[in-house]
Amino acid sequence: MNLPNRLTVIRLFLAPLFFIIFFLPLWTDAGDASVLMSVSGWLLVLLYIGIELTDLLDGIIARKRNLITDLGKVLDPFADVISRVTYFFCLAFT
């Protein structure tokens, strides 16, 4: 598995992590605990940046090094949809 495909797989694992961290303060009934809300907020920002950065980098690396594969052609759009639907779901149900 080449580097762009590994970045895509990482993105697939980061999307559910985003979901868990987004809803963790609600699940732990920590609505008033500002420390947990603040930490989860910063983690969400970092995860969002990480997910979007891996999306950008896998495309750049695949094109620049000519590492375009059939698996990547299928996996990358799937990871994009999973991450975008995760963002939408989290923000729509708050």
Protein Blocks (a to p, Z undefined) as FASTA:
>chain_A
ZZklmmmmmmmmmmmmmmmmmmmmmmnopmklmklmmmmmmmmmmmmmmmmmmmmmmmmm
mmmnopacfklmmmmmmmmmmmmmmmmmmmmmZZ
